[in-house]
């Protein structure tokens, strides 16, 4: 019986966490748009620190999404938005993170800004769409 109440508590908290994550992803996307400018300035270390925080935030998003799909019983490979499943989205983030790490190590800041603008920001945008669908599934279960 205790396990059932623990799952219900987690499920109830999920709605709030999903809403907060929606706002967070929106702010993250806006921050990434400004981040590119930081790599053209003299103080690149601040831009790198901000990018590190973005990547940590996206790792948290992935953990949250894993918990949500477990609680909502969503198939990890189910296409949720424009043929993108959670598995595909996570794979995309893995490749983007690897590219970011490589270009940062090589200090290729021009390529790094391209990765942010053409890969990372669209992936965050897709994440918002996927999160919206997950929120919809949550709301269907609540009603």
Buried (B, 14 or more C-beta within 10 A) or exposed (E): EEEEEEEEEBBEEBBEBBEEBBEBBEEBBEBBEEBBEBBEEEEBEEBBEBBEEBBEBBEEBBEBBEBBBEBBEBEEEEEBBEEBBBEBBBEBBEEBBEBBEEBBEEEBBEBBBBBBBEBBBEBBBBBBBBBBBBBEBBEEEEE
